[in-house]
């Protein structure tokens, strides 16, 4: 996996911007969740957001989306039910224009 990455911070309920990647994607969630929960989402072919995991994250975590090397996916993180969060989201992989 290349060292390309995208860092965003969520300071309220909502989503990070969609980012496009090729191959495996590493996602790191760090900081204050504000009592809320975060879901990693991918965009399906119909441009609908789909949760990647069955359970939402409520504490710092690292997650690997082990997609094949040539797979192209768009990913974001959705934070809900948080009060005063400062959630740092770092997504790493091979970026795809």
C-alpha positions in Angstrom: 0.0 0.0 0.0 1.4 3.4 -1.0 1.8 6.2 1.5 -0.9 8.4 -0.1 -3.4 9.6 2.4 -6.3 11.9 3.3 -6.8 13.4 6.7 -10.1 15.0 7.8 -11.5 15.9 11.2 -15.2 15.7 12.1 -16.2 18.3 14.7 -19.9 17.6 14.4 -22.3 14.9 13.3 -22.0 14.3 9.5 -19.7 12.7 7.0 -16.2 13.2 5.7 -15.9 13.9 2.0 -15.9 10.9 -0.3 -12.3 9.9 -1.4 -11.5 7.5 -4.2 -8.9 4.7 -3.8 -7.5 1.8 -5.7 -6.7 -1.5 -3.9 -6.6 -2.0 -0.1 -7.6 0.9 2.0 -6.5 1.6 5.6 -8.7 3.7 7.8 -7.7 5.1 11.2 -10.2 6.7 13.6 -8.6 8.7 16.5 -9.6 11.4 18.9 -12.9 12.2 20.7 -16.0 10.5 19.4 -18.2 12.8 21.5 -20.2 9.9 22.7 -21.2 9.1 19.1 -20.5 6.3 16.8 -18.7 6.2 13.4 -19.5 4.0 10.4 -17.1 3.4 7.5 -19.1 3.6 4.3 -18.4 2.8 0.6 -20.4 4.1 -2.3 -22.1 1.3 -4.3 -22.5 1.4 -8.2 -25.9 3.2 -7.7 -24.1 5.9 -5.6 -25.7 4.8 -2.4 -23.7 4.8 0.8 -23.3 1.3 2.3 -21.9 0.5 5.8 -18.8 -1.6 5.6 -19.1 -3.2 9.1 -22.1 -4.5 11.1 -21.2 -2.5 14.1 -20.2 1.2 14.4 -17.0 2.3 16.0 -17.2 4.2 19.4 -13.5 4.3 20.2 -10.2 4.7 18.5 -9.7 2.0 15.8 -7.8 1.0 12.7 -9.6 -0.9 9.9 -8.3 -2.4 6.7 -10.6 -2.8 3.7 -8.7 -5.6 1.9 -9.9 -4.9 -1.7 -8.0 -6.5 -4.6 -5.1 -4.4 -6.0 -7.1 -3.0 -9.0 -10.5 -2.5 -7.3 -11.6 1.2 -7.3 -13.7 2.3 -4.3 -15.0 5.5 -2.8 -15.0 5.7 1.0 -16.1 8.0 3.8 -16.8 8.0 7.5 -20.3 8.9 8.9 -20.4 10.2 12.5 -23.8 10.2 14.4 -25.2 10.9 17.8 -22.0 12.8 18.9 -21.8 15.9 21.1 -18.6 18.0 20.7 -16.6 15.5 18.9 -13.1 15.9 17.4 -12.7 12.7 15.4 -9.6 12.5 13.2 -10.1 10.3 10.2 -7.0 9.2 8.2 -7.6 7.2 5.1 -4.5 5.7 3.3 -4.1 3.7 0.1 -3.3 4.3 -3.6 -5.4 7.4 -4.5 -7.2 7.3 -7.8 -8.1 10.4 -9.7 
